[in-house]
Amino acid sequence: MRSKVSCMLSIIAAAVLMLDPGQASAQAALSRFEGSVEKGVYEVDFAEFIYPTSVAKDSPLERIEGALDSRVFVKPQQKSNLEVFRSYERELGAAGFTTLISETPSRDLQQRIWNMYRSTSRLSDRYGSYRSTEDRILSADLARLETFADYYIVAERTRGDELLTVAVIISRDQNLYMIEEVTATAMETGTVSINIEALRSEIEASGKIAIYDIHFATGSAVIEPESAEALAVIASYLSEVSGGFYIVGHTDDTGSLENNLTLSEQRAAAVKASLLADYGVDAGRLETRGVGPLAPVSTNIDDAGRALNRRVEIVQRLR
């Protein structure tokens, strides 16, 4: 099981920052800028948080997985974006955060943030998942944040065995800004489990089974150690039946189609390699394919749907 967030970092508000305990998110680390109106809150136990390493075109994206808290605000109209930015920059430094990226207005920044969201999961895809608070949040609000970035800062701080990463994105449109905080944790395991009875029954009924207990690091085809139990169950089933099977890798729709097709094929091949090397399965019985995001079983617009689409399937082969 993943460790639960036991406590979150609290930042003492300066004169320009004010935390309203009655209206702030329960797990928020950064307070709102004084006089701001909170439009909406989005909270999930496990999600992927992405940020660019620089504003250069096609610069690498860093990816962190953990509990995500996202809040959208409207700043006071008489306060400049620069003042909001400098206030958060100062508060993060005072609280011991290390700045990872800090950018002031430029066309490169605006283009990089827009490209980042368009090539991954769009903020607007979360619309309907944000819980409105003091003011109703609109899909256009999220579009403005991903399209009109004016200032941007990402910083991190370690507390115990938890890594807290905070991002502030300030839009030049409609006085909007957003604070996103992710606490890096391990995804809860055991929520979907495989056993030989379920595997046998599902393949007999439908000719295939989706396996969710084979885990890979993000963007990698390296099988993680907690996958051993699922692999052992698959090997045990193969030992009691004859015939061949396809191992088919699936991904969600995050990233490019070409990369996902390659990654899904590599993951299927890694599963086959493990079954051969660690469990003695005959290589002639297994054939691998990767179909990337082309055969989803759920939506790709939210984390829960994407998690269902990332899977390995064992498919009965008739020849």
N, C-alpha and C positions, 0 to 999 in steps of 0.2 A: 504494500500500500504506500502511496506517496504520503509524505509528511504533510500535515495540515499547517497552514500559516498560523502560528501561535501569536504573533504580534507583528505590528507594522511600525516602521520608523515614523516618528512624529517630529515635525519641524516647527520650531517656535516661530510664530508669526512676527514679522517686523511691522513697522508702521504702515507699510504699503501692502501688506498681506494680512488677510483675516480669515481664520478658520471658523466656520459656523457649525458647531457640533450637531445642531439639530437637522442640518440639511446636507452635510458632506457625506460622501460614501463611507461606509464603515471601515473599509480597509485602505482609505486614501492616505498617502504620505504627504503630498503637497496640498497646501490650502489654496483656496481661490484668491484671486486678486481682489482687493477691497472694492466693494460695490458691484461686483460681477453678479450676473444672474445665471444660475445653473439650468441648462436646458435638458440635459439627459445623462443617464448613467448606463453603461454597458459592463456587465460583470460575468465572467465565465471562469470556471475552475481550472481549465487547461486550454491554452490556445498558443498559436505561434505569433510572436511579436517580431517585426522586421524593421530594420533601420539601415540607411546607407552609410558607408564608411566615409564618403565625401560627396560633394556635389558634382564631381566629374561625371560625365556621361558614361553610363555602363559601369560605374564603380561597384565593387562587390557589395552585396547586402549581407548584413549580419542577422542571424536568426536565433531567437531565444524562445524557449517554451516554458510556460508556467501559468500561474493564476493572473488573469488580466483584469484590470480596472481601468475603464476609459470614461472620461467625463468631458462634456462639451459645455462651454460657457460663452456668455456675451459680456465683454468688458464695458465699463462706463465709456460713453462716447467721447468725453472730454479727456480721456487718458490715451496716450499714444501707445502704439505697439512697442516702440522702443522702451518705454517705461515698464511695461509689463515684462518684456524680455529681460531687461537688466535686473528687475526685481527677482525673477526666478533664478537667473544666473547667480545672483548674490546669495540667495537662500540655499541653493544647492551646494555652493562652495562652503558656506558656513556650516552646513550639516555634514560635511566630510565626503560629499560625492565627488567622483572623478568624472570630468567632462569627456565624453567620447566624440561628440561633434557639436559645434556651435556655429551657426550661420546667420548672418544678417541679410537684408534684402538683396537679391540678385536674380537675374533671369535663369542662371544655372540652378539655383536653389529651387525655384518654382518648377522648372522642368524636371529636375531630379525627383522631387517629391511626387509630382504627377506621374512620372514614369514608374516610380516604385509602386504606387498603389495600383496603377493600371496593369502592371505585370504580375501583381500578386492579388491578394484579396482586397477588393475595393471597400473603402469605408461605407459607401452607400449600400453595399450588400448587407451591412448590419442593420439597415433601417427596419424598424419593426422589433428589433431586439433591444434597442435603447429604451430604458424606462424614463419617461418624461418626468421632470421634477417641477421646477418653478415656472417653466415656460415650455410650451410644446415644441419638441424637436422635429424638424422637417428633413426629408431626404435631401433637399437642396442645401441644408446646413452642412451635411457631411460632404457633399460634392464641393462646396466652397472651401472646405478645409484641405481636401486633397488636391485641389486645383490652384488655389491662390496662396500658397505658403509664402509668408513674408519674413518670419523669423522661426528658427528651429534650434532646439537644443536637446541632446540626449546625454544622460549622465547615469552613473551606476555607483552602488555602494554595497559592500558585503556586510552582513550581520549574521554571525554564527555560520551556519551552513546554507544560508539563503542569500541569493544575489537579487537585489532590488534594482531594476532599471526603470528610469523615468524619462519620458519624452514630453516636451512641450512644443506644440506647433501653433503658430499664431497666423491667422489669415488676414490678408489685407482687405477682405470683403466682409461687410456686415458686422464688424467688431467681434468676430468669432475667434475663439482659441480652444485648444483641446489639451488635456493632460492625460497621458497614458502611462500606467504603471504596471510592470509585470514582475512577479516574484517567481524566480526560477525554481521549479520543483520537478519531481518525477511524476509522470502521469500515473494515476491510480490504475493498478493492475488487478486482474481477477474479476473485472466487471463482465467480461465475455470469456468463457472458458470452454475448452474443448475436452471431450473424453471420447473414448473409443466407441461407446454405444451411440453417442450422438453422431459421430462421424460415419459410422456404419449405416445408421438409419437414414441420414440425409443423402448419402451417395446412392443408397438403394432406391430412395424415393425420387430423387431429381438428377442423379448422375453427377453431382458435384457438391462441394461444400466450400464456403468462404471461411478462411482461417484468420482470426484477428489476434491470435496470441503469438504470432511471429513478429518480433519487433526489430526495427532498424533505426539507426540514428537518422536524424533529418538530412535528406539529400544523399544518403549513403546506402550501399548494398551490404554493409557489414552487419551480420546478424548479432543481436545483443544476447547476452548470456541467459536472460530470463525466458528466452524462446525455447530452451532445451526441452521443457516438458511437452510443448505442442509438437515439436519435431519427433519426440519419442512416441507419442500417440500415433502420429502419421505412419512412422516406421512400423509400429506394431500392427496397424491395420493392413499395411502392404504385405506383411509377412503371412497374413491369414487369407489373402485373396490372390488370385492370379490376374494376368492381364496388365495392360499398360495404362498410364495416366499422364495427363498434361498438368504441369505446374504453371499457373498463369499469374503473373504479377499485375497488380492494379495500383494506380495512384489517384490522388485527387487532381483537380484542374489548376493547382497553383504552379506558376512557372510556365515555360514554353512546352508545347506539345512534343517537340523533338527530344527535349531533355527528359520529359516524363516517360516517353516510350523507351528510351535507353535505360533509364533507371528501373522501370518495371521489369524489363528483360534481365537486367543484372540481378535484381532481387530474386526473380524466379530461378536463375542459374545458381545463386548462392544457396537457395533452399535445396536444390537438387544436389549440389556439391556436398552439403552437410549430410543429407540422407545417404549418399554413397560412402563418404569417408567415415562418418561416425556411427552409422547403423547398418552398413553392409548391404544396402539395397542395390539390386542389379541395375546398372546404368541403362540397359536396353529397355527397361520398363517405363522410363521417365523422359518426357520431352518438355522443353520449356518455351514459353512465349511471354512477351510483355505487351500489354495493350494500353498502358498508360491510363489516361482518363476517359477512354472511349467506351467503357461499359460501366457507367456509374450505377449504383443501387440507391443513391440518395442525391439530394441537392448539394452543390458545391458552394452555396452562398453563405453557409454558416459552419462553425467548427464541428458541430455534431455530425452534419452531413458529410463533411470532408473526411472525418475519422472513419465513417462507414465505407467510404470509397477507397481508402487505403487498406488493401487486403491482399492476401495470397489465396488463390482458389486451387483446389485439387479437383480435376475434372476427369471423369472416366473416359478412357480412350477405347474405341471399338476395334482397333486393329493392333 
